[in-house]
Every structure is written in C-alpha cells, then in structure tokens.
Amino acid sequence: MLYHLSVLFQSYWGPLRLLQSHALLLTLGALFAALAIAVFLPRLWDLLPKDRGKAICGPDGMKSQGKPTGAGYYVTLLTLPVILLFVPLGVWDFASLAALYAAMLFGYLDDKAAVPWGELKKGLLDAVVSIAIAFFIAKGHGTLIWLPFFKGMWLVPLWLYVPLAAFLLWFTMNATNCSDGVDGLAGTLTLVALAVLAALLYVVIGYKPVANYFLIPCNPEAAKWAILAMTVAGGFGGYLWFNAEPSRILMGDAGSRFLGILVGALVLVTGNPFLIIALSPIVLINGGGGLVKLVILRVAKKVGFEIGDDAAIRKIRFPLHDHCKKNLKWSNAQVLMRFTLMQIVVMSVLLVVLVKVR
C-alpha cells in the first residue's frame, strides 16, 4: 500500500519516493512485524487452545501439555496488516496470499478440533491449497524455469507446471509441519531459509545485471516477494522470542504449515524448483524423511513385501530430531543448535553448486 501511495503523492512531497525503495520496505516490514508480535502476542495467547501433549513420546512428549498452541494463527494474522502495508501486491499476489492463509487456517482448525482431522481430509485440503498457489504463481499460463547444471531456460506449460509445483508445495508444507517437535526448531530453520530467500530474490533474481551474470531469467517482481519473505521472517522472529526453550507458547500446525508452504512458494518464484533442496535441506530430511519412510512401508505392505524390524529403515526414527533425542541422547538445545548449524553449512554449499555451477 505504501509503495502505491508514494507513487501517487511523491509530487507533493519528495521524500515519499523513499517508500518506493524495496530495501527500505523490506527492512521496515521485518521490523514492524517483529514489534507487532512482541507487543500483541502475549495479550492474545490465553485465547488459544491448550496442547494435550503426546504420551506416546514419553515424559518429553508431555512437557508441552497445557501450553497455548496454534500461535501461528495469531502470528500470521498480526503480520497480515504489515504485509498489506509494506508489500506492493498485485491481483495474482493477493490470490496467492489468500491461499497461503487458507493453509494456515486449516492447520489452526485442526489444532483446535476436539478430534484431530484424519490424514485423508488434511491431505486433500493441502492438495487444493497447493494447486491454487501453483496456479496463481504461474498467473494462469506457462512458466519459464531454469535448472542447475544446465544453461538456458525452459517454458513449462501450465498443465504440467501446476501439478509438479503443487507437489513441491505439498511436500514442503508437510515436511515443515513434521519438523515442529522441538522448541524453536521449525521456526529457526525456516527463518534461515526465509532470510536467504529474501536475499536471493532481491539481489539475484530481481536484479537484471546479477541475473544475467548467473545466466538465469530475471523476475522483476521477485523483489516484492523478498519483502514478503522478510516481513514474515520478522513476525516469526518475534514469536521465537517466546518459543525459546523452555517455551511459553507453541506454533502448532497453523504456523508450521504456513511457513512450509510459503518457503515452497518463494522457491517457485525463483524459477528453479530444485532450490528447495538447498534452502530447506534439514527440514526436508528431518520431516520429509518420515513421509518417505511411511510411503515405502505402506507400498511394501501393499505388494506383500515384509520389511523386518531389523531393517535400517525401521531403526531410524522420524522426524529425525526424535532419533537424535532418543537414540543419540541429544538434548533439545543440542538438536536446535546442531540442526541449525547443519542447515547453514549445507545450504551454503548447495546454493553455490545449484546456482553457480551451470
């Protein structure tokens, strides 16, 4: 909103031109979102449903019992006015944003339900939202993509782009949701990804000289997605202040699903879907590994192949942070610190390989 107002009224007061600076909007968006959460979230979290704990996880699983959960609902709602104020959104962007908030709302309603939703219901709703976001990002037509290791660009028709992009969104959202089991883990890992994505979208994808240097298609609209990324990062940074161990409040499905599908959407905006491997490596392994394991075990059972208890796939617990805590005896603090360090190191290496080596 501020961007468009500055264009209209800059002739009346010259300094309003500053509000056309994406760098300034990016910084202010992150700052105001963090302040909004820090000020208002403590006043609202008593209205949230209480976590019931997970007895199946033993004493550790019951530590969350009684804490307010579903904080992602208020964090995203409090961040929304900041997004509308600082991010110069178009019609297709508004549609994408609405679908992102629909994913958050489904997670919140699941958190709030007396009986958790079944896998089929959640999976179908996730699929609908993912397809919608993929369609809105493509703006209803074919999309240019670029790939690691190959020069050039490829036009992917809409009928092929939407299902493939929707699968990426669905998988990233559910992998992030599965990673939300240690205080601050999913939020911190995603915060790192959002910050790097903002830099990538603003400095590389959205800036023609740099994009040309890397031989990748320039997306002039990437900068506004960078503002969105940093605004949301600021909001969830404010939330992590209260979620640091021992946490006072939990993000719940509302927050983890929103963050997961947002990272997937931002990766699609870069034009290279394979960057999700570089930007969310630990999340994909930690949470996504469990989804892959589940599929393998179910398919094996369907075809009549029995996987024994001594098989490696059964010995490794998922989400992987559970394996580290129970089998390797890591504390929650060790899991958070070591997973974050691995995310930063692996991300740095993979970004160089997937962006530069072409």
SEFILO-736602 format. One record per residue (C-alpha): residue in one letter; x negated, y, z negated. Coordinates in steps of 0.05 Angstrom, whole numbers, padded with zeros to 5 digits, always signed. Each point is the difference from the previous one (the first is absolute). Layout:
BEGIN
AXYZ ...
***
This chain:
BEGIN
M+00000+00000+00000 L-00055+00050-00019 Y-00036-00013+00065 H+00061+00017+00042 L+00017+00061-00043 S-00071+00026+00008 V+00007-00004+00076 L+00064+00040-00003 F-00022+00054-00049 Q-00076+00007+00011 S+00011+00064+00041 Y+00029+00033-00062 W-00056-00021-00047 G-00065-00026+00030 P-00023-00043-00059 L+00058-00047+00013 R-00043-00029+00056 L-00037-00038-00055 L+00061-00045-00007 Q-00014-00025+00071 S-00065-00030-00025 H+00009-00075-00006 A-00059-00003-00048 L+00033+00050-00047 L+00068-00036+00005 L-00035-00066-00014 T-00034+00027-00062 L+00061+00036-00027 G+00045-00060+00013 A-00044-00046-00041 L-00007+00051-00056 F+00074+00017-00007 A+00021-00073+00005 A-00048-00019-00056 L+00025+00057-00043 A+00073-00017+00012 I-00011-00072-00023 A-00042+00020-00060 V+00053+00050-00024 F+00066-00035+00016 L-00014-00076-00002 P-00006-00004-00077 R+00067+00035-00006 L+00035-00051+00045 W-00030-00068-00013 D+00046-00017-00058 L+00056-00003+00052 L-00035-00057+00036 P+00016-00074-00010 K-00046-00038-00048 D-00047-00055+00022 R+00020-00070-00022 G-00070-00028+00001 K-00022-00066+00031 A-00005-00056-00050 I-00026-00046+00054 C-00065+00042-00001 G-00011-00013-00074 P-00015+00055-00051 D-00028+00046+00053 G+00065-00003+00039 M+00040+00024-00060 K-00042+00062-00013 S+00043+00039+00048 Q+00065-00020-00034 G+00041+00061-00020 K-00040+00050+00040 P+00038+00044+00050 T-00007-00029+00069 G+00018+00025+00069 A-00039+00065-00010 G-00012+00001+00075 Y+00073+00022+00006 Y-00012+00066-00036 V-00071+00009+00026 T+00024-00003+00072 L+00062+00043-00013 L-00042+00053-00036 T-00050-00001+00057 L+00054+00008+00053 P+00011+00076-00009 V-00075+00010+00004 I-00002-00041+00065 L+00057+00041+00029 L-00035+00065-00020 F-00070-00014+00025 V+00005-00052+00056 P+00022+00028+00068 L+00048-00056+00018 G+00035-00011+00067 V+00064-00039+00014 W-00035-00068+00009 D-00042+00014-00062 F+00063+00013-00042 A+00028-00066+00025 S-00064-00037-00020 L+00000+00034-00068 A+00072-00020-00012 A-00017-00073+00016 L-00060+00003-00048 Y+00047+00024-00055 A+00049-00056+00017 A-00056-00050-00014 M-00012+00034-00067 L+00075-00001-00017 F+00007-00074+00015 G-00058-00014-00047 Y+00031+00043-00055 L+00068-00034+00007 D-00035-00068-00005 D-00037+00024-00063 K+00065+00024-00030 A+00042-00061+00017 A+00018-00046-00058 V-00015-00059+00046 P-00060+00013+00047 W+00016-00002+00074 G-00015-00064+00037 E-00057-00008+00050 L+00046-00002+00060 K+00036+00065-00018 K-00064+00037-00014 G-00034-00028+00062 L+00057+00021+00046 L+00003+00070-00029 D-00075+00007+00006 A+00004-00022+00073 V+00055+00051+00016 V-00040+00057-00031 S-00065-00022+00034 I+00033-00004+00068 A+00031+00069-00010 I-00067+00033-00019 A-00036-00034+00058 F+00052+00027+00048 F-00002+00070-00029 I-00076+00004+00002 A+00002-00023+00073 K+00053+00055+00012 G+00041-00049+00040 H-00051-00014+00055 G-00065-00037+00015 T-00061+00017-00041 L-00074+00008+00015 I-00045-00042-00045 W-00076-00008-00004 L-00036-00062-00025 P-00066-00014-00036 F-00059-00023+00043 F+00034+00021+00066 K-00002+00067+00035 G+00063+00027+00031 M+00073+00005-00019 W+00060-00045+00012 L+00073+00018+00008 V+00042-00048-00040 P+00074-00002+00022 L+00052+00014-00053 W+00029-00070+00001 L-00068-00029-00019 Y-00025+00057-00045 V+00060+00001-00048 P-00001-00073-00022 L-00076-00002-00008 A-00002+00066-00037 A+00059-00021-00043 F-00037-00063-00021 L-00060+00041-00021 L+00045+00046-00041 W+00037-00059-00031 F-00064-00036-00019 T-00035+00061-00028 M+00060+00019-00042 N+00007-00069-00030 A-00075-00008-00011 T-00002+00065-00038 N+00061-00020-00040 C-00034-00066-00019 S-00063+00038-00022 D+00039+00039-00053 G-00016-00043-00060 V-00056+00036-00037 D+00006+00070-00028 G-00022+00050+00053 L-00023-00053+00051 A+00049+00008+00058 G+00003+00076-00011 T-00076+00010-00001 L-00014-00045+00060 T+00054+00035+00040 L-00024+00069-00023 V-00069-00016+00029 A+00032-00022+00066 L+00044+00063+00004 A-00059+00046-00011 V-00041-00033+00054 L+00060-00002+00047 A+00011+00074-00011 A-00072+00015+00019 L+00003-00047+00060 L+00065+00030+00026 Y-00022+00073-00011 V-00073-00002+00020 V-00002-00055+00052 I+00067-00019+00030 G+00029+00070-00002 Y-00062+00039+00023 K-00013-00007+00074 P-00077+00009+00002 V-00010-00054-00053 A+00052-00046+00031 N-00034+00007+00068 Y-00068-00015-00032 F+00027-00066-00027 L+00036-00014+00066 I+00068-00005-00032 P+00066+00034+00018 C+00012+00066-00036 N+00067+00007-00035 P+00014+00074-00012 E+00054-00018-00050 A-00048-00041-00043 A-00017+00060-00044 K+00070+00005-00028 W-00001-00073-00018 A-00066+00015-00036 I+00038+00052-00041 L+00053-00052-00017 A-00054-00050-00020 M-00034+00048-00048 T+00066+00027-00029 V+00021-00071-00018 A-00070-00015-00026 G+00006+00061-00045 G+00067-00023-00026 F-00023-00070-00016 G-00064+00027-00029 G+00044+00036-00050 Y+00036-00065-00014 L-00066-00038-00011 W-00016+00048-00058 F+00056-00034-00038 N-00012-00069+00029 A-00072-00006-00023 E-00009-00060-00047 P+00034-00006-00048 S+00055+00025+00046 R+00060+00039-00025 I+00041-00010+00063 L+00001-00048+00059 M+00007+00014+00074 G+00045-00059+00017 D+00021-00021+00070 A+00025+00070+00015 G-00070+00028+00000 S-00041-00058+00026 R+00046-00012+00060 F-00001+00074+00018 L-00075+00004-00004 G-00011-00064+00039 I+00046+00018+00058 L-00028+00072+00001 V-00071-00026+00008 G+00024-00045+00057 A+00036+00059+00033 L-00062+00045-00004 V-00042-00055+00031 L+00049-00004+00058 V-00007+00076+00009 T-00076-00010+00009 G+00016-00041+00062 N-00042-00059-00023 P+00041-00051-00039 F-00063-00040-00017 L-00023+00057-00046 I+00047-00029-00052 I-00055-00053-00011 A-00050+00056-00017 L+00046+00045-00040 S+00035-00052-00044 P-00049-00059-00002 I+00007-00017-00074 V+00075+00011+00000 L+00008-00047+00059 I-00043-00053-00033 N+00028+00009-00070 G+00074+00003+00017 G+00003-00023+00072 G-00040-00063-00016 G+00058-00024-00043 L+00049+00010+00058 V-00046-00040+00047 K-00008-00055-00052 L+00075-00004-00009 V+00012-00007+00075 I-00054-00054+00007 L+00028-00041-00057 R+00072+00005+00024 V-00018-00016+00072 A-00042-00059-00022 K+00059-00026-00042 K+00048+00008+00058 V-00043-00041+00047 G-00011-00053-00053 F-00072+00015-00016 E-00015-00002-00074 I-00054+00047-00026 G-00028-00029-00064 D-00010+00037-00065 D-00076-00006+00007 A+00001+00038+00067 A-00036+00067-00001 I+00063+00036+00023 R+00036-00023-00063 K-00057+00015-00048 I-00004+00074+00019 R+00054+00040-00034 F+00035+00057+00034 P+00005+00058-00006 L-00075-00005-00004 H-00003+00046-00061 D+00036-00056-00038 H-00055-00049+00020 C-00054+00049-00023 K+00035+00010-00067 K+00017-00072-00016 N-00056-00039+00034 L-00057+00050-00002 K+00022+00032-00067 W-00003+00071+00026 S+00035+00053-00041 N+00051+00047+00031 A-00052+00056+00000 Q-00051-00045+00035 V+00051-00020+00053 L+00017+00073+00014 M-00072+00024+00003 R-00028-00058+00040 F+00058-00003+00050 T-00006+00076+00010 L-00075-00005+00011 M+00010-00057+00050 Q+00054+00040+00036 I-00047+00060+00008 V-00060-00041+00023 V+00038-00046+00048 M+00041+00058+00027 S-00063+00040+00016 V-00032-00057+00038 L+00062-00020+00038 L+00017+00071+00020 V-00069+00009+00032 V+00007-00066+00036 L+00071+00009+00024 V-00005+00074+00020 K-00072+00010+00023 V-00018-00067+00032 R+00037+00004+00066 
***
